[in-house]
Structure formats: structure tokens, C-alpha cells
Amino acid sequence: MLREDIDLFLNSIPKDITIVAATKYVGSAEMIDLFNHGVNNFGENRVDSFLTKYDELKNYDIKWHFIGHLQRNKCKDIINKIDYLHSLDSLKLAAEIEKYREKPLDTFIEVSINLEENKNGVDYREIDSFIDEVLKYKKINVIGFMMMAIKNDTSDDIKIQFRKLNELRNRVEKDHNIKIPYLSMGMSDDYNEAIMEGATHIRLGRILWKN
């Protein structure tokens, strides 16, 4: 069920920020409710769930974002159905995208700013060589960086993490003479900090449906 003040909440987000509704825990009916309030960017974490919802909602003008870790062996199942990928994290996945994608895919590179063990993302210290390789692929259009902050950090610490990604993006743009216009960072617990530090896309889940 959508939060009772959903319109007020949505209007509180700056108009230049794209809300990507993370729909991991809701079904198609709840997504239609949110769509009817003006949100048409939806992000899925799991391939099977995405495929089900994609079929159920094919008559709606939805922009589909895949925001979870994409396993290489499932790449071909969804890669021509999504509009954006937020989680490019390896050159092996890039090769699979190049193999199966029919037209260039707007892609965020997932960056590991914090180098947390067992977390996905390209080590920020290796981003330059990664960029050099990814730019060779014709089916991958790098439009941004994505990250996840460490949970339970203080607000100031979280802002520093987001700031690092913004600074990294700015440096990569300059050094590689490319444009990387978007930053996908911030979730239900830390989207305000992300917006303050330059986010263009925020991935909101339970806060949209909270009672």
C-alpha cells in the first residue's frame, strides 16, 4: 500500500532528480498505483521478478531499470528488455552485454567506493583501466556511476561517501575527456544526503509504501 501522503512526498523531491522506484518487495498492482501518481521509472533487483512484472505491465509506459547484481548467465534474458542498467561491475558482464544487446544500453558503472568485502562494484582505484576497456564496447553507453553507502554510518560519514563518488566522476570526466552526467546514489535511508552531494537518480523502496 502506498504511503498516505505519497503525492506530498513525491513533490518534496527536486524536479531534476529521477526517482527510481525499487520494487523488490511489491507486486505489479502496487506498481500501477505508484505509476498513477506520476512515477514511471521502476528498478528491479532480480531477473525472475523483473521478467514477470515486465510481462504483466507491458501496456504501461514504464522505464525499466535493473538495479541489482546481474549474473552473466542471466544477462541474455533481460538485456533487451531494460532501458537502464545500474550495476555494470565487471568486464565479463560487459562482454555479455555486447554479445546479446541489440542497441546501445544506457549504463551506470557500479563503483565500490568503500571497498567493503563481499560487495559488488568496480574498485574505485581501478576505475580508469575499467573505463578504458568499457569504452571499446559499442553496445554500452556509459551515462553514470552508481554506489551504495555503508549502512549505519552517520549522516556526515554517508555524505562523505557520496562526495567521493561525485569527485571521482568529475576526475574521470576530465582525465578521459568524456561526459558522465548521472550519479545513481541514495536509497530510502540516505537519499537526502545523496541529493546534497550531487545525486541525479535515487533508488527508493519502502519509503514509498510506508504506512
N, C-alpha and C positions, 0 to 999 in steps of 0.2 A: 504494500500500500504506500502511495506517495505521501510524503510529509504534508501536513495540512496547509502549511504556508509555502508550498512549492513555488508559486509564482513570485512571491516576495523574495524568496531565497535566490531564484534564478536571476531576478532583476538586480540583486546585490552584487553579482559578478560583473566586472567591467566588460563592456561590449566587445572589446578587442581580444578577449580571452575565449578560446574554444573549450567548451565543456564536453569532455568525452565521458559519457555515462558508462561506468564499469558495471556490467550486467551479469557478473558471475553468479550471483545469488538470486536472480529474479528471472521470471519467465517472459514469454512473448506478450502476454496480456499486460503485465506491468510496464513493459517497454512501450507498448502502444499508448498507455496512459501518459507516460512521460513525453512521448512524441507529440501528443495532442497539446502539450504545454510548450511546444516550441523547440524541444531538443531532438536533433536528428543525427547526432554523432554518437555511435554506440561502440563500446570496446569489449571484446570478449577475450577470455584467458585460455579457453580450452577448445580444441578443434572440434570435438564431437558436439559440444554445446553450440558452438558457432554454426555448424552445418544445419543443425535442427532449426535454430532461430532464423537463419538465412532463408530457409525454405518457407517457414511459417510467415515471414514478414516480407516476402518478395514483392508485394504490391505497395509497399511503403517506400518513400523516397529517403532512404537511410544511407548515411556514410558509415561504412563498416571499418572499424579499426581493430587490428589484432594486437593486444597489449601484453599477452603472456609470452612465456618462452615457447618458441616454435621449434618442435623437433624436426630434424631434417627429413625423417621418413614420413612425415605428415604434411610436408610443405606443399606437395603437388595437389593435395586435397582441397586446399583453401586459397592458394596463392592467386588465382584468377577471380576470386570472389570478393576479396578485400580491397578497400580503397587506400588504406594506410597500414603499414607495419611499424610498430613502435619498438621492436625488440630484436633488431639485427645485432647479433653478438658474436658471430664467427664468420670466417671466410668460407668455411664449408657450407654454412647455410646460404651465404651469398651465392655460391656456385649452384646450389639447388634452385634458388630463385631465378637465376639467369637461365637455367635449363628449362624451367616449366612456365615462367611468367610470359604472357603473350604481349604485353606492352609495359613500358616503364612503370615501376611501382614507387610511389612516394614513401620514403623510408626514413625512420629515425634510427640512428645507431644507439643502442643501449650502452651506456658508459658506466663502468664501475669506478665511481669517484672515491668510495670508501674502502675498496679492496676487501670487502667482507668475504670471509671463507664461505664457500658453497653458494655464493650468489652469482647470477649470470651477469654478463656485460663485458665489454672490452676494457681491459686495464687502461686507465687514463694515460699511463706512461707509454702505452703502445699505440695510441690513437693515430699518430702521424703515419706510421707504416700501414696501419689498417686502412686509413683514408686513401692512401696512395693505391692500394690494391683494389678497394671497392670502386673507386672512380673508373676503373678499367671496364666495369660491367655496364652494359648498355641498358639492362632491364632494371637497374637500381638507381633511383633518383634520390640522392641524399638531401633531405629537407630539414633535418634537425637531429638533436641529441635527446636522449631520454635517460632518466635516472630514477632511483628510489632512495629516499633518505633513510638513515638508520632510525628505527623506531625508538621511542622513549628518550630521545635526546631532548635537550632544552630547546625552546624556540630559537634562541640565538645560535645554538650549535647547528640546528637544521638550516637556518638561513645561510650560515657559512658554507654548508654542503652545497646548497643550491647555487650560491655565488660562485663556487669553484667551477661548476659546470658552465655557467654563463661566461666566466673568464676563459675557460678552456675553449669554448665555441668561438669567442672573439679572436683568440690567438690562432686557432686553426684556420679561420677565415682569412686572416692576414697572411699567414705563412704559406697557405696553399692557394691563395688568390681565388677563393670560391665563396659562395654565399650559402650560409646555413641559417635560414631565417627563424627556425622554430625550436622551442625548448619544451619538451613534454616532461613536466615535473610537478609534483604536488598531488596529494590524494586527500581523502576526507579529513584526515587529522592535521594536514600541514599545507593545505592549498593556499592559505593566506600568506604564509611565509614564501611559498613558491612564487606567487604573483608579485610580491615585493621584490624578489630577486630576478625577475625577468621571464617567468613562465609565459608561454603563449597557449599551451594546452594543459589542462588539469584533468586528471582522471578520477572522477568522483563516483563512489559507490554508495555505501549505506547511508551517507548523509542525505541522499536524495529521497530515500524511502523511510527515513527515521520517523517514528511516531511523535 
